[in-house]
Amino acid sequence: MRIRTPKDIGALIRERRQTLGLDQGQLAKKVGVSRLWINQIERGKPGASLGLVLRTLAAVNAEVIANTGERPIVAEPVLTPDINAIVDAARSKQKS
């Protein structure tokens, strides 16, 4: 997906949120913003805080890759490690 405008970012966030099965309220809670803020971002509100936009992209496991001239700007899923599985595995090794 090419990211060129605030509406493109909003469309990306909406698409990823829906893919993850989250409603706007759930995503808002995850990001620490209001549902209205998520709604406005998804509609392409310009002038939003870059920090909050980046935090929202991280919450939906998306990352923006800069255009180097060789490839377009795209969003790709980001794999987040399961910390509970890591801790459980470490505890299991200690018990052995």
Z-matrix of the N, CA and C atoms (Angstrom, degrees):
N
C 1 1.447
C 2 1.521 1 108.98
N 3 1.311 2 116.83 1 131.07
C 4 1.466 3 120.78 2 176.35
C 5 1.523 4 109.31 3 -82.31
N 6 1.319 5 115.72 4 134.25
C 7 1.456 6 122.24 5 178.76
C 8 1.529 7 107.03 6 -110.57
N 9 1.325 8 115.32 7 109.07
C 10 1.470 9 119.45 8 -179.32
C 11 1.515 10 113.06 9 -127.50
N 12 1.310 11 117.46 10 -20.96
C 13 1.464 12 121.02 11 -175.47
C 14 1.528 13 109.85 12 -137.43
N 15 1.336 14 117.06 13 165.53
C 16 1.460 15 119.51 14 173.91
C 17 1.540 16 111.86 15 -57.83
N 18 1.322 17 117.59 16 -33.33
C 19 1.468 18 120.16 17 178.14
C 20 1.525 19 110.91 18 -65.01
N 21 1.326 20 117.48 19 -35.18
C 22 1.470 21 120.81 20 177.13
C 23 1.530 22 110.74 21 -64.37
N 24 1.334 23 116.22 22 -41.87
C 25 1.459 24 120.19 23 178.20
C 26 1.523 25 109.65 24 -64.32
N 27 1.331 26 116.27 25 -42.81
C 28 1.459 27 120.33 26 178.18
C 29 1.513 28 112.20 27 -60.95
N 30 1.324 29 116.50 28 -41.66
C 31 1.464 30 120.74 29 179.05
C 32 1.529 31 110.63 30 -64.69
N 33 1.316 32 116.56 31 -39.81
C 34 1.464 33 120.94 32 177.75
C 35 1.528 34 110.65 33 -62.55
N 36 1.319 35 116.52 34 -47.36
C 37 1.462 36 120.45 35 -179.69
C 38 1.532 37 109.86 36 -61.48
N 39 1.323 38 117.33 37 -45.89
C 40 1.470 39 120.84 38 179.71
C 41 1.533 40 110.83 39 -59.90
N 42 1.322 41 115.88 40 -46.96
C 43 1.469 42 120.74 41 -178.96
C 44 1.529 43 111.35 42 -60.09
N 45 1.324 44 116.69 43 -47.47
C 46 1.466 45 120.39 44 -179.28
C 47 1.535 46 111.00 45 -66.87
N 48 1.341 47 117.15 46 -40.15
C 49 1.466 48 120.87 47 179.09
C 50 1.522 49 110.06 48 -59.60
N 51 1.328 50 116.08 49 -46.05
C 52 1.456 51 120.68 50 -179.21
C 53 1.524 52 111.22 51 -66.83
N 54 1.325 53 116.73 52 -38.42
C 55 1.466 54 120.82 53 177.24
C 56 1.525 55 111.01 54 -61.10
N 57 1.326 56 116.33 55 -36.68
C 58 1.459 57 121.59 56 179.39
C 59 1.530 58 112.51 57 -80.31
N 60 1.329 59 116.60 58 -6.13
C 61 1.463 60 120.32 59 179.08
C 62 1.520 61 113.90 60 75.79
N 63 1.325 62 116.55 61 25.27
C 64 1.460 63 120.89 62 179.68
C 65 1.524 64 110.55 63 -98.32
N 66 1.338 65 116.94 64 143.99
C 67 1.461 66 118.32 65 169.54
C 68 1.531 67 107.43 66 -91.79
N 69 1.314 68 116.85 67 173.45
C 70 1.465 69 119.84 68 -176.37
C 71 1.525 70 111.90 69 -61.26
N 72 1.318 71 117.19 70 -37.53
C 73 1.461 72 120.68 71 179.77
C 74 1.519 73 112.20 72 -64.47
N 75 1.324 74 116.60 73 -41.51
C 76 1.473 75 120.28 74 179.14
C 77 1.524 76 111.04 75 -64.80
N 78 1.338 77 115.81 76 -43.18
C 79 1.465 78 118.84 77 178.29
C 80 1.520 79 110.75 78 -65.08
N 81 1.326 80 116.77 79 -41.01
C 82 1.466 81 120.78 80 179.26
C 83 1.524 82 110.62 81 -58.69
N 84 1.321 83 116.91 82 -42.79
C 85 1.461 84 120.95 83 179.51
C 86 1.526 85 110.72 84 -64.42
N 87 1.319 86 116.05 85 -40.90
C 88 1.467 87 121.40 86 179.49
C 89 1.530 88 111.63 87 -63.44
N 90 1.331 89 116.56 88 -37.43
C 91 1.469 90 122.03 89 -177.50
C 92 1.528 91 111.68 90 -84.95
N 93 1.341 92 116.22 91 -27.89
C 94 1.466 93 119.99 92 -176.98
C 95 1.510 94 112.82 93 90.38
N 96 1.338 95 116.01 94 32.57
C 97 1.463 96 121.85 95 178.80
C 98 1.525 97 108.21 96 -129.74
N 99 1.319 98 116.42 97 178.56
C 100 1.467 99 120.11 98 178.16
C 101 1.532 100 110.67 99 -83.92
N 102 1.334 101 115.28 100 159.33
C 103 1.458 102 120.12 101 175.85
C 104 1.525 103 109.83 102 -61.85
N 105 1.335 104 116.44 103 -35.67
C 106 1.466 105 120.68 104 178.53
C 107 1.529 106 110.39 105 -61.02
N 108 1.341 107 117.92 106 -39.43
C 109 1.464 108 120.85 107 179.38
C 110 1.524 109 109.92 108 -62.61
N 111 1.339 110 116.80 109 -44.10
C 112 1.475 111 120.61 110 177.83
C 113 1.516 112 109.40 111 -60.61
N 114 1.323 113 117.11 112 -44.17
C 115 1.466 114 121.47 113 179.36
C 116 1.525 115 110.57 114 -58.91
N 117 1.321 116 116.65 115 -45.13
C 118 1.466 117 120.45 116 -178.87
C 119 1.533 118 111.37 117 -65.80
N 120 1.318 119 117.41 118 -42.11
C 121 1.472 120 120.66 119 178.97
C 122 1.514 121 109.93 120 -63.20
N 123 1.326 122 117.03 121 -43.63
C 124 1.462 123 120.05 122 -179.56
C 125 1.530 124 111.71 123 -64.12
N 126 1.322 125 116.98 124 -24.60
C 127 1.470 126 120.35 125 176.70
C 128 1.535 127 111.82 126 -88.61
N 129 1.339 128 116.64 127 0.16
C 130 1.460 129 120.05 128 174.66
C 131 1.512 130 115.39 129 90.11
N 132 1.325 131 116.93 130 29.07
C 133 1.465 132 120.39 131 -179.95
C 134 1.533 133 110.35 132 -58.92
N 135 1.325 134 117.23 133 120.92
C 136 1.471 135 119.17 134 176.80
C 137 1.528 136 110.38 135 -78.06
N 138 1.294 137 116.89 136 158.79
C 139 1.457 138 121.36 137 174.54
C 140 1.514 139 114.65 138 83.90
N 141 1.312 140 118.35 139 11.57
C 142 1.465 141 120.43 140 178.23
C 143 1.524 142 109.24 141 -72.45
N 144 1.316 143 116.11 142 153.20
C 145 1.461 144 121.95 143 177.96
C 146 1.525 145 109.99 144 -60.37
N 147 1.313 146 116.48 145 126.08
C 148 1.466 147 120.86 146 -179.65
C 149 1.528 148 110.84 147 -60.00
N 150 1.312 149 116.82 148 -39.14
C 151 1.455 150 120.32 149 178.77
C 152 1.517 151 112.26 150 -59.64
N 153 1.325 152 116.77 151 -42.91
C 154 1.466 153 120.18 152 178.89
C 155 1.521 154 111.54 153 -69.54
N 156 1.319 155 117.10 154 -36.98
C 157 1.467 156 120.02 155 177.52
C 158 1.523 157 109.64 156 -63.43
N 159 1.333 158 117.22 157 -45.08
C 160 1.465 159 120.29 158 178.85
C 161 1.522 160 111.52 159 -64.09
N 162 1.326 161 117.09 160 -39.21
C 163 1.457 162 120.82 161 177.53
C 164 1.531 163 110.69 162 -64.22
N 165 1.336 164 116.45 163 -37.93
C 166 1.467 165 121.11 164 178.08
C 167 1.523 166 110.47 165 -67.05
N 168 1.325 167 117.26 166 -43.45
C 169 1.465 168 120.53 167 177.36
C 170 1.530 169 110.53 168 -59.81
N 171 1.317 170 116.97 169 -41.21
C 172 1.469 171 120.25 170 178.32
C 173 1.527 172 110.72 171 -64.53
N 174 1.335 173 116.81 172 -37.83
C 175 1.464 174 120.88 173 -178.56
C 176 1.526 175 112.25 174 -66.06
N 177 1.327 176 116.75 175 -25.81
C 178 1.474 177 120.03 176 178.21
C 179 1.527 178 110.91 177 -102.70
N 180 1.332 179 116.05 178 15.96
C 181 1.472 180 122.41 179 177.16
C 182 1.525 181 112.89 180 57.55
N 183 1.321 182 116.41 181 45.21
C 184 1.462 183 121.08 182 177.52
C 185 1.522 184 108.60 183 -124.29
N 186 1.309 185 115.11 184 149.58
C 187 1.452 186 119.90 185 178.13
C 188 1.517 187 107.78 186 -139.35
N 189 1.310 188 115.83 187 142.26
C 190 1.458 189 121.18 188 179.04
C 191 1.519 190 107.92 189 -98.68
N 192 1.308 191 115.66 190 128.24
C 193 1.449 192 121.75 191 -179.76
C 194 1.530 193 107.66 192 -107.08
N 195 1.320 194 117.23 193 128.58
C 196 1.458 195 121.79 194 -176.61
C 197 1.518 196 111.87 195 -66.35
N 198 1.317 197 115.35 196 147.00
C 199 1.463 198 122.07 197 178.03
C 200 1.527 199 108.86 198 -78.42
N 201 1.314 200 115.95 199 119.68
C 202 1.462 201 120.98 200 179.58
C 203 1.524 202 111.55 201 -97.94
N 204 1.311 203 116.06 202 4.64
C 205 1.449 204 120.14 203 -176.18
C 206 1.519 205 111.96 204 93.69
N 207 1.315 206 116.30 205 -19.79
C 208 1.455 207 120.91 206 -179.56
C 209 1.516 208 112.37 207 -96.61
N 210 1.315 209 116.50 208 -26.82
C 211 1.461 210 119.38 209 179.07
C 212 1.527 211 108.79 210 -143.62
N 213 1.320 212 117.46 211 153.57
C 214 1.472 213 120.17 212 -178.77
C 215 1.524 214 111.41 213 -74.33
N 216 1.317 215 114.78 214 163.92
C 217 1.450 216 120.23 215 173.96
C 218 1.526 217 107.27 216 -69.42
N 219 1.314 218 116.31 217 127.52
C 220 1.467 219 120.76 218 -178.70
C 221 1.515 220 109.87 219 -134.60
N 222 1.295 221 115.23 220 161.58
C 223 1.457 222 121.10 221 173.79
C 224 1.513 223 107.17 222 -110.06
N 225 1.305 224 115.69 223 132.51
C 226 1.455 225 120.64 224 179.83
C 227 1.516 226 108.95 225 -128.61
N 228 1.328 227 116.77 226 147.49
C 229 1.462 228 118.68 227 178.14
C 230 1.523 229 111.10 228 -64.92
N 231 1.296 230 115.16 229 146.79
C 232 1.458 231 121.92 230 177.05
C 233 1.523 232 106.89 231 -111.79
N 234 1.324 233 117.03 232 125.95
C 235 1.454 234 120.17 233 179.61
C 236 1.520 235 109.42 234 -82.65
N 237 1.314 236 115.99 235 127.76
C 238 1.454 237 122.15 236 179.26
C 239 1.520 238 108.50 237 -105.45
N 240 1.326 239 117.95 238 126.25
C 241 1.457 240 119.14 239 -179.15
C 242 1.527 241 111.42 240 -65.44
N 243 1.318 242 116.55 241 148.04
C 244 1.456 243 122.55 242 177.34
C 245 1.523 244 107.62 243 -87.61
N 246 1.334 245 116.56 244 99.20
C 247 1.459 246 121.59 245 -174.97
C 248 1.525 247 111.32 246 -63.00
N 249 1.341 248 116.93 247 -33.80
C 250 1.465 249 119.66 248 179.14
C 251 1.522 250 111.09 249 -64.53
N 252 1.329 251 117.16 250 -40.30
C 253 1.464 252 120.89 251 178.56
C 254 1.524 253 110.51 252 -65.83
N 255 1.306 254 117.64 253 -38.38
C 256 1.465 255 121.65 254 179.35
C 257 1.530 256 110.31 255 -65.11
N 258 1.335 257 116.07 256 -45.22
C 259 1.469 258 120.50 257 179.93
C 260 1.527 259 110.08 258 -65.02
N 261 1.331 260 117.13 259 -43.78
C 262 1.471 261 120.47 260 178.71
C 263 1.531 262 111.42 261 -60.65
N 264 1.317 263 116.77 262 -42.31
C 265 1.463 264 120.61 263 179.04
C 266 1.526 265 110.87 264 -63.49
N 267 1.329 266 116.65 265 -41.30
C 268 1.471 267 120.80 266 178.94
C 269 1.525 268 110.65 267 -64.52
N 270 1.322 269 116.50 268 -41.64
C 271 1.466 270 119.90 269 178.53
C 272 1.518 271 111.41 270 -64.85
N 273 1.325 272 116.76 271 -39.21
C 274 1.468 273 120.78 272 178.91
C 275 1.523 274 110.76 273 -62.73
N 276 1.326 275 117.60 274 -39.64
C 277 1.468 276 121.64 275 179.19
C 278 1.529 277 110.36 276 -66.14
N 279 1.325 278 117.34 277 -36.98
C 280 1.464 279 120.76 278 -179.90
C 281 1.521 280 111.48 279 -67.10
N 282 1.344 281 116.17 280 -34.46
C 283 1.465 282 120.60 281 -179.11
C 284 1.523 283 111.80 282 -73.11
N 285 1.314 284 116.91 283 -25.35
C 286 1.484 285 121.16 284 -177.05
C 287 1.493 286 112.72 285 -75.14
